């Protein structure tokens, strides 16, 4: 079972470089683009980190590309920043690990379950990549602070026995291959805001399109051995996707007891996520994620869903070669 993974291969280097950039700006008398805040801000950041870590310790890591409260950007958090702060990286890099996730049984469910699986991330010259988070693909266009990629991934779909009492009569959404086109852009070293957009097409299953837009940046308290990111995201979907996951046709209504419902294209959800990485040493590291998502538009009014707000938390232990 695939699981998402961070790729913090150069975290020690880029975190140090980022900190040095801020310090240098201050020493030269310039007002820094990012300030690590007053005492209250630091205390607030510590409280958020402690809470997220506590939640992550009890569960964590979602299927790659199968609907999850995780933001799309969380599957590749930090990678464009590593490229910006350390352009000269090894030709081949590999990270292997194991993780667990605590997430809803299906999109809109108020029942949760825990699963475990491998975490894999392989990269060659920042051109080819194979990841349980991003899929298998190629960066076909790139610059110092941006990249565009195309990748193949897999959606596990939705099965009636994921929650028999809620999904009985709706049938299955079959597993299906996905094609994803994505782009990422980092504003600058002084203001390391990352903007990511991704368009995903399912070939089978829902036979639909989704579009994700998210932003994130490093938070105060990032260091050589620990760093964390946070940011919002929104997801749009076409009518095929929305009807498959949230609609109820006549046959399904007769078999399930739900009222017939037609889900339309548009805004599907909005959310906010936090991703954290801690290096035990230069090879071993731990990664944790937390996110909250709110269903919107016709997805929020579907008779299938039990809650409009859902969350996820995950944790993995990894080794980088």
ChimeraX commands (.cxc) that place a marker at each C-alpha (Angstrom):
marker #1 position 0.00,0.00,0.00 radius 0.5
marker #1 position 1.58,3.29,-1.10 radius 0.5
marker #1 position 2.26,6.10,1.31 radius 0.5
marker #1 position 3.40,9.67,0.87 radius 0.5
marker #1 position 6.89,10.71,1.85 radius 0.5
marker #1 position 8.83,13.89,2.31 radius 0.5
marker #1 position 12.16,14.15,0.56 radius 0.5
marker #1 position 14.41,15.94,3.09 radius 0.5
marker #1 position 17.66,14.74,1.57 radius 0.5
marker #1 position 19.31,18.13,2.00 radius 0.5
marker #1 position 17.36,19.43,4.95 radius 0.5
marker #1 position 20.43,20.05,7.06 radius 0.5
marker #1 position 21.95,22.15,4.31 radius 0.5
marker #1 position 18.97,24.18,3.15 radius 0.5
marker #1 position 17.73,24.85,6.68 radius 0.5
marker #1 position 21.16,26.19,7.61 radius 0.5
marker #1 position 21.32,28.25,4.42 radius 0.5
marker #1 position 17.86,29.67,5.03 radius 0.5
marker #1 position 18.78,30.67,8.58 radius 0.5
marker #1 position 22.02,32.23,7.34 radius 0.5
marker #1 position 20.14,34.28,4.74 radius 0.5
marker #1 position 17.90,35.83,7.40 radius 0.5
marker #1 position 20.84,36.52,9.75 radius 0.5
marker #1 position 22.89,38.11,6.98 radius 0.5
marker #1 position 20.06,40.47,6.08 radius 0.5
marker #1 position 19.82,41.59,9.68 radius 0.5
marker #1 position 23.57,42.09,10.01 radius 0.5
marker #1 position 23.64,44.26,6.91 radius 0.5
marker #1 position 20.99,46.54,8.35 radius 0.5
marker #1 position 18.25,45.53,5.97 radius 0.5
marker #1 position 14.82,44.68,7.23 radius 0.5
marker #1 position 14.46,40.92,6.74 radius 0.5
marker #1 position 11.69,39.58,4.59 radius 0.5
marker #1 position 10.79,37.00,7.24 radius 0.5
marker #1 position 11.05,37.68,10.94 radius 0.5
marker #1 position 10.96,34.92,13.47 radius 0.5
marker #1 position 8.70,36.99,15.67 radius 0.5
marker #1 position 8.38,38.19,19.21 radius 0.5
marker #1 position 8.12,36.02,22.30 radius 0.5
marker #1 position 4.37,35.50,21.93 radius 0.5
marker #1 position 4.78,34.40,18.31 radius 0.5
marker #1 position 7.51,31.95,19.29 radius 0.5
marker #1 position 5.38,30.55,22.08 radius 0.5
marker #1 position 2.45,30.19,19.71 radius 0.5
marker #1 position 4.63,28.37,17.15 radius 0.5
marker #1 position 5.95,26.01,19.81 radius 0.5
marker #1 position 2.41,25.26,20.96 radius 0.5
marker #1 position 1.28,24.45,17.42 radius 0.5
marker #1 position 4.31,22.21,16.87 radius 0.5
marker #1 position 3.77,20.37,20.14 radius 0.5
marker #1 position 0.10,19.81,19.35 radius 0.5
marker #1 position 0.82,18.56,15.82 radius 0.5
marker #1 position 3.57,16.24,17.05 radius 0.5
marker #1 position 1.28,14.83,19.73 radius 0.5
marker #1 position -1.42,14.11,17.17 radius 0.5
marker #1 position 1.03,12.61,14.69 radius 0.5
marker #1 position 2.51,10.28,17.28 radius 0.5
marker #1 position -0.74,8.30,17.43 radius 0.5
marker #1 position -1.16,7.62,13.73 radius 0.5
marker #1 position -0.44,8.70,10.24 radius 0.5
marker #1 position 0.21,8.54,6.48 radius 0.5
marker #1 position -2.29,8.59,3.66 radius 0.5
marker #1 position -2.54,6.59,0.45 radius 0.5
marker #1 position -0.82,8.26,-2.42 radius 0.5
marker #1 position -3.37,10.21,-4.47 radius 0.5
marker #1 position -6.43,8.47,-3.00 radius 0.5
marker #1 position -8.69,11.26,-1.60 radius 0.5
marker #1 position -7.31,12.38,1.75 radius 0.5
marker #1 position -7.46,15.53,3.90 radius 0.5
marker #1 position -3.73,15.98,3.19 radius 0.5
marker #1 position -2.96,18.92,0.93 radius 0.5
marker #1 position -1.48,18.07,-2.46 radius 0.5
marker #1 position 1.64,20.10,-1.57 radius 0.5
marker #1 position 2.31,17.85,1.45 radius 0.5
marker #1 position 3.28,14.94,-0.81 radius 0.5
marker #1 position 6.37,16.85,-1.99 radius 0.5
marker #1 position 6.93,19.42,0.77 radius 0.5
marker #1 position 10.44,20.89,0.82 radius 0.5
marker #1 position 11.72,19.50,-2.47 radius 0.5
marker #1 position 11.81,22.81,-4.43 radius 0.5
marker #1 position 13.41,24.53,-1.41 radius 0.5
marker #1 position 16.17,21.93,-1.27 radius 0.5
marker #1 position 16.86,22.53,-4.94 radius 0.5
marker #1 position 17.08,26.30,-4.39 radius 0.5
marker #1 position 19.38,26.14,-1.36 radius 0.5
marker #1 position 21.57,23.27,-2.52 radius 0.5
marker #1 position 21.66,23.01,-6.33 radius 0.5
marker #1 position 24.63,20.59,-6.32 radius 0.5
marker #1 position 23.11,17.36,-5.02 radius 0.5
marker #1 position 24.11,13.73,-5.62 radius 0.5
marker #1 position 22.99,12.28,-8.94 radius 0.5
marker #1 position 21.01,9.49,-7.29 radius 0.5
marker #1 position 19.19,9.71,-3.97 radius 0.5
marker #1 position 17.07,7.15,-2.18 radius 0.5
marker #1 position 14.96,7.12,0.97 radius 0.5
marker #1 position 13.05,4.14,2.33 radius 0.5
marker #1 position 10.80,3.94,5.35 radius 0.5
marker #1 position 7.59,2.77,6.94 radius 0.5
marker #1 position 4.65,4.84,8.08 radius 0.5
marker #1 position 1.10,4.77,9.36 radius 0.5
marker #1 position -1.92,6.98,8.80 radius 0.5
marker #1 position -5.12,7.77,10.64 radius 0.5
marker #1 position -7.71,9.08,8.20 radius 0.5
marker #1 position -11.42,8.92,7.23 radius 0.5
marker #1 position -12.70,5.65,5.78 radius 0.5
marker #1 position -13.84,7.59,2.70 radius 0.5
marker #1 position -14.14,11.23,1.65 radius 0.5
marker #1 position -16.84,12.71,3.89 radius 0.5
marker #1 position -16.87,9.91,6.47 radius 0.5
marker #1 position -16.97,10.58,10.21 radius 0.5
marker #1 position -15.41,7.18,10.87 radius 0.5
marker #1 position -11.64,6.76,10.87 radius 0.5
marker #1 position -9.23,3.89,10.46 radius 0.5
marker #1 position -5.48,3.34,10.77 radius 0.5
marker #1 position -3.28,1.78,8.12 radius 0.5
marker #1 position 0.44,1.16,7.63 radius 0.5
marker #1 position 2.67,0.82,4.59 radius 0.5
marker #1 position 6.02,1.61,2.98 radius 0.5
marker #1 position 7.42,5.06,2.27 radius 0.5
marker #1 position 9.63,5.25,-0.83 radius 0.5
marker #1 position 11.35,8.15,-2.58 radius 0.5
marker #1 position 13.89,7.71,-5.41 radius 0.5
marker #1 position 15.34,10.59,-7.45 radius 0.5
marker #1 position 17.86,10.89,-10.28 radius 0.5
marker #1 position 19.45,14.29,-11.05 radius 0.5
marker #1 position 16.21,16.08,-10.14 radius 0.5
marker #1 position 14.86,14.79,-13.45 radius 0.5
marker #1 position 13.39,11.34,-12.81 radius 0.5
marker #1 position 11.55,10.47,-9.63 radius 0.5
marker #1 position 9.64,7.56,-8.15 radius 0.5
marker #1 position 7.72,8.29,-5.00 radius 0.5
marker #1 position 4.79,6.81,-3.10 radius 0.5
marker #1 position 3.67,10.41,-2.67 radius 0.5
marker #1 position 4.20,12.02,-6.08 radius 0.5
marker #1 position 4.08,8.89,-8.26 radius 0.5
marker #1 position 6.57,7.99,-10.99 radius 0.5
marker #1 position 7.48,10.79,-13.33 radius 0.5
marker #1 position 9.84,13.32,-14.86 radius 0.5
marker #1 position 10.56,17.02,-14.35 radius 0.5
marker #1 position 10.35,18.03,-18.00 radius 0.5
marker #1 position 10.93,21.77,-17.46 radius 0.5
marker #1 position 12.78,23.42,-14.60 radius 0.5
marker #1 position 14.79,26.40,-13.40 radius 0.5
marker #1 position 16.61,27.34,-10.18 radius 0.5
marker #1 position 13.37,28.11,-8.33 radius 0.5
marker #1 position 10.67,26.31,-10.33 radius 0.5
marker #1 position 9.84,23.00,-11.97 radius 0.5
marker #1 position 7.11,21.35,-14.03 radius 0.5
marker #1 position 6.51,17.62,-13.94 radius 0.5
marker #1 position 4.33,14.89,-15.36 radius 0.5
marker #1 position 3.78,11.71,-13.38 radius 0.5
marker #1 position 1.80,8.48,-13.26 radius 0.5
marker #1 position 0.14,7.54,-9.98 radius 0.5
marker #1 position -2.63,5.29,-8.71 radius 0.5
marker #1 position -5.97,5.86,-6.98 radius 0.5
marker #1 position -7.20,3.02,-4.76 radius 0.5
marker #1 position -10.81,4.07,-5.24 radius 0.5
marker #1 position -13.64,3.41,-2.81 radius 0.5
marker #1 position -15.12,0.05,-1.85 radius 0.5
marker #1 position -18.47,-0.66,-0.29 radius 0.5
marker #1 position -16.90,-2.62,2.55 radius 0.5
marker #1 position -14.83,0.44,3.57 radius 0.5
marker #1 position -17.97,1.30,5.56 radius 0.5
marker #1 position -20.77,-1.21,4.80 radius 0.5
marker #1 position -23.46,0.58,6.82 radius 0.5
marker #1 position -22.89,3.88,4.99 radius 0.5
marker #1 position -21.85,2.76,1.49 radius 0.5
marker #1 position -24.14,-0.23,0.97 radius 0.5
marker #1 position -25.87,-0.03,-2.40 radius 0.5
marker #1 position -23.58,2.63,-3.84 radius 0.5
marker #1 position -21.23,0.19,-5.56 radius 0.5
marker #1 position -17.48,0.57,-5.84 radius 0.5
marker #1 position -15.30,3.26,-7.36 radius 0.5
marker #1 position -12.69,1.05,-8.98 radius 0.5
marker #1 position -8.93,1.56,-8.54 radius 0.5
marker #1 position -7.51,3.48,-11.48 radius 0.5
marker #1 position -4.25,4.87,-12.87 radius 0.5
marker #1 position -3.76,8.63,-12.74 radius 0.5
marker #1 position -1.83,11.13,-14.83 radius 0.5
marker #1 position -0.70,14.29,-13.08 radius 0.5
marker #1 position 0.80,17.51,-14.43 radius 0.5
marker #1 position 2.20,19.77,-11.70 radius 0.5
marker #1 position 4.16,22.98,-11.33 radius 0.5
marker #1 position 5.99,24.50,-8.35 radius 0.5
marker #1 position 7.49,27.96,-7.86 radius 0.5
marker #1 position 9.55,29.42,-4.98 radius 0.5
marker #1 position 9.33,33.20,-4.63 radius 0.5
marker #1 position 12.93,33.72,-3.39 radius 0.5
marker #1 position 15.51,32.68,-0.80 radius 0.5
marker #1 position 14.60,35.69,1.35 radius 0.5
marker #1 position 10.89,34.89,1.09 radius 0.5
marker #1 position 10.68,31.10,0.56 radius 0.5
marker #1 position 6.97,30.86,-0.19 radius 0.5
marker #1 position 6.24,27.84,-2.40 radius 0.5
marker #1 position 3.25,27.86,-4.78 radius 0.5
marker #1 position 2.15,24.52,-6.22 radius 0.5
marker #1 position -0.55,23.70,-8.79 radius 0.5
marker #1 position -1.46,20.20,-9.96 radius 0.5
marker #1 position -3.96,18.83,-12.48 radius 0.5
marker #1 position -4.86,15.15,-12.19 radius 0.5
marker #1 position -6.81,12.90,-14.60 radius 0.5
marker #1 position -8.20,9.52,-13.62 radius 0.5
marker #1 position -8.31,6.83,-16.32 radius 0.5
marker #1 position -11.01,4.60,-14.88 radius 0.5
marker #1 position -12.65,4.96,-11.50 radius 0.5
marker #1 position -14.24,8.41,-11.63 radius 0.5
marker #1 position -12.84,9.21,-15.10 radius 0.5
marker #1 position -12.58,12.77,-13.88 radius 0.5
marker #1 position -10.26,15.74,-13.43 radius 0.5
marker #1 position -9.16,17.49,-10.27 radius 0.5
marker #1 position -7.16,20.71,-9.87 radius 0.5
marker #1 position -5.26,21.52,-6.68 radius 0.5
marker #1 position -3.70,24.84,-5.72 radius 0.5
marker #1 position -1.65,25.24,-2.55 radius 0.5
marker #1 position 1.01,27.38,-0.92 radius 0.5
marker #1 position 3.36,26.74,1.99 radius 0.5
marker #1 position 6.56,28.01,3.58 radius 0.5
marker #1 position 9.00,27.17,6.43 radius 0.5
marker #1 position 7.85,28.20,9.89 radius 0.5
marker #1 position 9.75,29.91,12.71 radius 0.5
marker #1 position 11.77,27.40,14.69 radius 0.5
marker #1 position 13.19,25.52,11.69 radius 0.5
marker #1 position 16.81,24.52,12.29 radius 0.5
marker #1 position 19.54,22.16,11.05 radius 0.5
marker #1 position 17.82,19.09,12.50 radius 0.5
marker #1 position 14.15,20.10,12.54 radius 0.5
marker #1 position 12.01,21.95,10.09 radius 0.5
marker #1 position 8.32,22.35,9.48 radius 0.5
marker #1 position 6.02,23.87,6.90 radius 0.5
marker #1 position 2.41,25.01,6.86 radius 0.5
marker #1 position 0.00,26.27,4.25 radius 0.5
marker #1 position -3.51,26.26,2.77 radius 0.5
marker #1 position -4.86,24.47,-0.29 radius 0.5
marker #1 position -8.03,24.32,-2.39 radius 0.5
marker #1 position -9.31,21.59,-4.72 radius 0.5
marker #1 position -11.61,21.84,-7.73 radius 0.5
marker #1 position -13.15,18.90,-9.60 radius 0.5
marker #1 position -15.15,18.28,-12.77 radius 0.5
marker #1 position -18.64,16.77,-12.88 radius 0.5
marker #1 position -17.43,13.21,-13.55 radius 0.5
marker #1 position -15.31,13.21,-10.41 radius 0.5
marker #1 position -17.94,14.89,-8.25 radius 0.5
marker #1 position -20.75,12.59,-9.38 radius 0.5
marker #1 position -18.65,9.46,-8.83 radius 0.5
marker #1 position -17.59,10.39,-5.29 radius 0.5
marker #1 position -20.57,12.41,-4.06 radius 0.5
marker #1 position -23.50,11.81,-6.42 radius 0.5
marker #1 position -26.30,9.24,-6.15 radius 0.5
marker #1 position -27.92,8.03,-9.38 radius 0.5
marker #1 position -31.33,6.39,-9.66 radius 0.5
marker #1 position -30.02,2.83,-9.36 radius 0.5
marker #1 position -27.89,3.71,-6.33 radius 0.5
marker #1 position -30.80,5.53,-4.69 radius 0.5
marker #1 position -33.03,2.47,-5.02 radius 0.5
marker #1 position -30.36,0.14,-3.63 radius 0.5
marker #1 position -29.04,2.34,-0.82 radius 0.5
marker #1 position -31.99,4.34,0.47 radius 0.5
marker #1 position -30.19,7.64,-0.13 radius 0.5
marker #1 position -32.07,10.30,-2.08 radius 0.5
marker #1 position -31.03,10.79,-5.68 radius 0.5
marker #1 position -28.44,13.54,-5.95 radius 0.5
marker #1 position -26.47,15.08,-8.81 radius 0.5
marker #1 position -23.12,16.57,-7.80 radius 0.5
marker #1 position -21.87,19.35,-10.05 radius 0.5
marker #1 position -18.41,20.57,-11.03 radius 0.5
marker #1 position -16.68,23.30,-9.07 radius 0.5
marker #1 position -14.94,23.90,-5.77 radius 0.5
marker #1 position -14.65,20.61,-3.87 radius 0.5
marker #1 position -12.73,21.44,-0.70 radius 0.5
marker #1 position -10.35,23.77,1.13 radius 0.5
marker #1 position -7.87,22.84,3.82 radius 0.5
marker #1 position -4.80,23.64,5.86 radius 0.5
marker #1 position -1.83,21.37,6.57 radius 0.5
marker #1 position 1.36,21.13,8.62 radius 0.5
marker #1 position 4.37,18.97,7.72 radius 0.5
marker #1 position 7.33,18.34,10.03 radius 0.5
marker #1 position 10.67,16.55,9.65 radius 0.5
marker #1 position 13.18,15.73,12.39 radius 0.5
marker #1 position 16.65,14.33,11.70 radius 0.5
marker #1 position 17.98,11.88,14.29 radius 0.5
marker #1 position 21.28,11.80,12.40 radius 0.5
marker #1 position 22.37,12.27,8.78 radius 0.5
marker #1 position 20.66,9.02,7.70 radius 0.5
marker #1 position 17.63,8.51,9.96 radius 0.5
marker #1 position 14.73,10.95,10.09 radius 0.5
marker #1 position 11.10,11.09,11.16 radius 0.5
marker #1 position 8.34,12.78,9.19 radius 0.5
marker #1 position 4.86,13.78,10.38 radius 0.5
marker #1 position 1.86,15.44,8.77 radius 0.5
marker #1 position -1.44,16.84,9.95 radius 0.5
marker #1 position -4.25,18.43,7.97 radius 0.5
marker #1 position -7.85,19.57,8.22 radius 0.5
marker #1 position -10.13,19.74,5.18 radius 0.5
marker #1 position -13.59,21.23,4.68 radius 0.5
marker #1 position -15.85,19.91,1.91 radius 0.5
marker #1 position -17.48,22.69,-0.12 radius 0.5
marker #1 position -19.87,23.17,-3.01 radius 0.5
marker #1 position -22.05,20.26,-4.08 radius 0.5
marker #1 position -19.73,17.85,-2.24 radius 0.5
marker #1 position -20.79,19.42,1.07 radius 0.5
marker #1 position -24.48,18.82,0.32 radius 0.5
marker #1 position -24.19,15.19,-0.76 radius 0.5
marker #1 position -26.40,12.76,1.20 radius 0.5
marker #1 position -23.46,10.35,1.31 radius 0.5
marker #1 position -21.23,12.45,3.54 radius 0.5
marker #1 position -21.47,12.28,7.32 radius 0.5
marker #1 position -19.31,15.33,8.06 radius 0.5
marker #1 position -18.10,18.33,6.08 radius 0.5
marker #1 position -14.91,18.69,8.12 radius 0.5
marker #1 position -12.34,15.91,8.32 radius 0.5
marker #1 position -8.73,15.51,9.34 radius 0.5
marker #1 position -5.71,13.26,8.97 radius 0.5
marker #1 position -2.44,12.73,10.81 radius 0.5
marker #1 position 0.47,10.50,9.88 radius 0.5
marker #1 position 3.96,9.51,10.95 radius 0.5
marker #1 position 6.84,7.74,9.22 radius 0.5
marker #1 position 10.37,6.63,10.08 radius 0.5
marker #1 position 12.81,6.78,7.16 radius 0.5
marker #1 position 16.40,6.06,6.17 radius 0.5
marker #1 position 18.20,8.06,3.47 radius 0.5
marker #1 position 21.20,6.52,1.75 radius 0.5
marker link #1:1,2 radius 0.2
marker link #1:2,3 radius 0.2
marker link #1:3,4 radius 0.2
marker link #1:4,5 radius 0.2
marker link #1:5,6 radius 0.2
marker link #1:6,7 radius 0.2
marker link #1:7,8 radius 0.2
marker link #1:8,9 radius 0.2
marker link #1:9,10 radius 0.2
marker link #1:10,11 radius 0.2
marker link #1:11,12 radius 0.2
marker link #1:12,13 radius 0.2
marker link #1:13,14 radius 0.2
marker link #1:14,15 radius 0.2
marker link #1:15,16 radius 0.2
marker link #1:16,17 radius 0.2
marker link #1:17,18 radius 0.2
marker link #1:18,19 radius 0.2
marker link #1:19,20 radius 0.2
marker link #1:20,21 radius 0.2
marker link #1:21,22 radius 0.2
marker link #1:22,23 radius 0.2
marker link #1:23,24 radius 0.2
marker link #1:24,25 radius 0.2
marker link #1:25,26 radius 0.2
marker link #1:26,27 radius 0.2
marker link #1:27,28 radius 0.2
marker link #1:28,29 radius 0.2
marker link #1:29,30 radius 0.2
marker link #1:30,31 radius 0.2
marker link #1:31,32 radius 0.2
marker link #1:32,33 radius 0.2
marker link #1:33,34 radius 0.2
marker link #1:34,35 radius 0.2
marker link #1:35,36 radius 0.2
marker link #1:36,37 radius 0.2
marker link #1:37,38 radius 0.2
marker link #1:38,39 radius 0.2
marker link #1:39,40 radius 0.2
marker link #1:40,41 radius 0.2
marker link #1:41,42 radius 0.2
marker link #1:42,43 radius 0.2
marker link #1:43,44 radius 0.2
marker link #1:44,45 radius 0.2
marker link #1:45,46 radius 0.2
marker link #1:46,47 radius 0.2
marker link #1:47,48 radius 0.2
marker link #1:48,49 radius 0.2
marker link #1:49,50 radius 0.2
marker link #1:50,51 radius 0.2
marker link #1:51,52 radius 0.2
marker link #1:52,53 radius 0.2
marker link #1:53,54 radius 0.2
marker link #1:54,55 radius 0.2
marker link #1:55,56 radius 0.2
marker link #1:56,57 radius 0.2
marker link #1:57,58 radius 0.2
marker link #1:58,59 radius 0.2
marker link #1:59,60 radius 0.2
marker link #1:60,61 radius 0.2
marker link #1:61,62 radius 0.2
marker link #1:62,63 radius 0.2
marker link #1:63,64 radius 0.2
marker link #1:64,65 radius 0.2
marker link #1:65,66 radius 0.2
marker link #1:66,67 radius 0.2
marker link #1:67,68 radius 0.2
marker link #1:68,69 radius 0.2
marker link #1:69,70 radius 0.2
marker link #1:70,71 radius 0.2
marker link #1:71,72 radius 0.2
marker link #1:72,73 radius 0.2
marker link #1:73,74 radius 0.2
marker link #1:74,75 radius 0.2
marker link #1:75,76 radius 0.2
marker link #1:76,77 radius 0.2
marker link #1:77,78 radius 0.2
marker link #1:78,79 radius 0.2
marker link #1:79,80 radius 0.2
marker link #1:80,81 radius 0.2
marker link #1:81,82 radius 0.2
marker link #1:82,83 radius 0.2
marker link #1:83,84 radius 0.2
marker link #1:84,85 radius 0.2
marker link #1:85,86 radius 0.2
marker link #1:86,87 radius 0.2
marker link #1:87,88 radius 0.2
marker link #1:88,89 radius 0.2
marker link #1:89,90 radius 0.2
marker link #1:90,91 radius 0.2
marker link #1:91,92 radius 0.2
marker link #1:92,93 radius 0.2
marker link #1:93,94 radius 0.2
marker link #1:94,95 radius 0.2
marker link #1:95,96 radius 0.2
marker link #1:96,97 radius 0.2
marker link #1:97,98 radius 0.2
marker link #1:98,99 radius 0.2
marker link #1:99,100 radius 0.2
marker link #1:100,101 radius 0.2
marker link #1:101,102 radius 0.2
marker link #1:102,103 radius 0.2
marker link #1:103,104 radius 0.2
marker link #1:104,105 radius 0.2
marker link #1:105,106 radius 0.2
marker link #1:106,107 radius 0.2
marker link #1:107,108 radius 0.2
marker link #1:108,109 radius 0.2
marker link #1:109,110 radius 0.2
marker link #1:110,111 radius 0.2
marker link #1:111,112 radius 0.2
marker link #1:112,113 radius 0.2
marker link #1:113,114 radius 0.2
marker link #1:114,115 radius 0.2
marker link #1:115,116 radius 0.2
marker link #1:116,117 radius 0.2
marker link #1:117,118 radius 0.2
marker link #1:118,119 radius 0.2
marker link #1:119,120 radius 0.2
marker link #1:120,121 radius 0.2
marker link #1:121,122 radius 0.2
marker link #1:122,123 radius 0.2
marker link #1:123,124 radius 0.2
marker link #1:124,125 radius 0.2
marker link #1:125,126 radius 0.2
marker link #1:126,127 radius 0.2
marker link #1:127,128 radius 0.2
marker link #1:128,129 radius 0.2
marker link #1:129,130 radius 0.2
marker link #1:130,131 radius 0.2
marker link #1:131,132 radius 0.2
marker link #1:132,133 radius 0.2
marker link #1:133,134 radius 0.2
marker link #1:134,135 radius 0.2
marker link #1:135,136 radius 0.2
marker link #1:136,137 radius 0.2
marker link #1:137,138 radius 0.2
marker link #1:138,139 radius 0.2
marker link #1:139,140 radius 0.2
marker link #1:140,141 radius 0.2
marker link #1:141,142 radius 0.2
marker link #1:142,143 radius 0.2
marker link #1:143,144 radius 0.2
marker link #1:144,145 radius 0.2
marker link #1:145,146 radius 0.2
marker link #1:146,147 radius 0.2
marker link #1:147,148 radius 0.2
marker link #1:148,149 radius 0.2
marker link #1:149,150 radius 0.2
marker link #1:150,151 radius 0.2
marker link #1:151,152 radius 0.2
marker link #1:152,153 radius 0.2
marker link #1:153,154 radius 0.2
marker link #1:154,155 radius 0.2
marker link #1:155,156 radius 0.2
marker link #1:156,157 radius 0.2
marker link #1:157,158 radius 0.2
marker link #1:158,159 radius 0.2
marker link #1:159,160 radius 0.2
marker link #1:160,161 radius 0.2
marker link #1:161,162 radius 0.2
marker link #1:162,163 radius 0.2
marker link #1:163,164 radius 0.2
marker link #1:164,165 radius 0.2
marker link #1:165,166 radius 0.2
marker link #1:166,167 radius 0.2
marker link #1:167,168 radius 0.2
marker link #1:168,169 radius 0.2
marker link #1:169,170 radius 0.2
marker link #1:170,171 radius 0.2
marker link #1:171,172 radius 0.2
marker link #1:172,173 radius 0.2
marker link #1:173,174 radius 0.2
marker link #1:174,175 radius 0.2
marker link #1:175,176 radius 0.2
marker link #1:176,177 radius 0.2
marker link #1:177,178 radius 0.2
marker link #1:178,179 radius 0.2
marker link #1:179,180 radius 0.2
marker link #1:180,181 radius 0.2
marker link #1:181,182 radius 0.2
marker link #1:182,183 radius 0.2
marker link #1:183,184 radius 0.2
marker link #1:184,185 radius 0.2
marker link #1:185,186 radius 0.2
marker link #1:186,187 radius 0.2
marker link #1:187,188 radius 0.2
marker link #1:188,189 radius 0.2
marker link #1:189,190 radius 0.2
marker link #1:190,191 radius 0.2
marker link #1:191,192 radius 0.2
marker link #1:192,193 radius 0.2
marker link #1:193,194 radius 0.2
marker link #1:194,195 radius 0.2
marker link #1:195,196 radius 0.2
marker link #1:196,197 radius 0.2
marker link #1:197,198 radius 0.2
marker link #1:198,199 radius 0.2
marker link #1:199,200 radius 0.2
marker link #1:200,201 radius 0.2
marker link #1:201,202 radius 0.2
marker link #1:202,203 radius 0.2
marker link #1:203,204 radius 0.2
marker link #1:204,205 radius 0.2
marker link #1:205,206 radius 0.2
marker link #1:206,207 radius 0.2
marker link #1:207,208 radius 0.2
marker link #1:208,209 radius 0.2
marker link #1:209,210 radius 0.2
marker link #1:210,211 radius 0.2
marker link #1:211,212 radius 0.2
marker link #1:212,213 radius 0.2
marker link #1:213,214 radius 0.2
marker link #1:214,215 radius 0.2
marker link #1:215,216 radius 0.2
marker link #1:216,217 radius 0.2
marker link #1:217,218 radius 0.2
marker link #1:218,219 radius 0.2
marker link #1:219,220 radius 0.2
marker link #1:220,221 radius 0.2
marker link #1:221,222 radius 0.2
marker link #1:222,223 radius 0.2
marker link #1:223,224 radius 0.2
marker link #1:224,225 radius 0.2
marker link #1:225,226 radius 0.2
marker link #1:226,227 radius 0.2
marker link #1:227,228 radius 0.2
marker link #1:228,229 radius 0.2
marker link #1:229,230 radius 0.2
marker link #1:230,231 radius 0.2
marker link #1:231,232 radius 0.2
marker link #1:232,233 radius 0.2
marker link #1:233,234 radius 0.2
marker link #1:234,235 radius 0.2
marker link #1:235,236 radius 0.2
marker link #1:236,237 radius 0.2
marker link #1:237,238 radius 0.2
marker link #1:238,239 radius 0.2
marker link #1:239,240 radius 0.2
marker link #1:240,241 radius 0.2
marker link #1:241,242 radius 0.2
marker link #1:242,243 radius 0.2
marker link #1:243,244 radius 0.2
marker link #1:244,245 radius 0.2
marker link #1:245,246 radius 0.2
marker link #1:246,247 radius 0.2
marker link #1:247,248 radius 0.2
marker link #1:248,249 radius 0.2
marker link #1:249,250 radius 0.2
marker link #1:250,251 radius 0.2
marker link #1:251,252 radius 0.2
marker link #1:252,253 radius 0.2
marker link #1:253,254 radius 0.2
marker link #1:254,255 radius 0.2
marker link #1:255,256 radius 0.2
marker link #1:256,257 radius 0.2
marker link #1:257,258 radius 0.2
marker link #1:258,259 radius 0.2
marker link #1:259,260 radius 0.2
marker link #1:260,261 radius 0.2
marker link #1:261,262 radius 0.2
marker link #1:262,263 radius 0.2
marker link #1:263,264 radius 0.2
marker link #1:264,265 radius 0.2
marker link #1:265,266 radius 0.2
marker link #1:266,267 radius 0.2
marker link #1:267,268 radius 0.2
marker link #1:268,269 radius 0.2
marker link #1:269,270 radius 0.2
marker link #1:270,271 radius 0.2
marker link #1:271,272 radius 0.2
marker link #1:272,273 radius 0.2
marker link #1:273,274 radius 0.2
marker link #1:274,275 radius 0.2
marker link #1:275,276 radius 0.2
marker link #1:276,277 radius 0.2
marker link #1:277,278 radius 0.2
marker link #1:278,279 radius 0.2
marker link #1:279,280 radius 0.2
marker link #1:280,281 radius 0.2
marker link #1:281,282 radius 0.2
marker link #1:282,283 radius 0.2
marker link #1:283,284 radius 0.2
marker link #1:284,285 radius 0.2
marker link #1:285,286 radius 0.2
marker link #1:286,287 radius 0.2
marker link #1:287,288 radius 0.2
marker link #1:288,289 radius 0.2
marker link #1:289,290 radius 0.2
marker link #1:290,291 radius 0.2
marker link #1:291,292 radius 0.2
marker link #1:292,293 radius 0.2
marker link #1:293,294 radius 0.2
marker link #1:294,295 radius 0.2
marker link #1:295,296 radius 0.2
marker link #1:296,297 radius 0.2
marker link #1:297,298 radius 0.2
marker link #1:298,299 radius 0.2
marker link #1:299,300 radius 0.2
marker link #1:300,301 radius 0.2
marker link #1:301,302 radius 0.2
marker link #1:302,303 radius 0.2
marker link #1:303,304 radius 0.2
marker link #1:304,305 radius 0.2
marker link #1:305,306 radius 0.2
marker link #1:306,307 radius 0.2
marker link #1:307,308 radius 0.2
marker link #1:308,309 radius 0.2
marker link #1:309,310 radius 0.2
marker link #1:310,311 radius 0.2
marker link #1:311,312 radius 0.2
marker link #1:312,313 radius 0.2
marker link #1:313,314 radius 0.2
marker link #1:314,315 radius 0.2
marker link #1:315,316 radius 0.2
marker link #1:316,317 radius 0.2
marker link #1:317,318 radius 0.2
marker link #1:318,319 radius 0.2
marker link #1:319,320 radius 0.2
marker link #1:320,321 radius 0.2
view
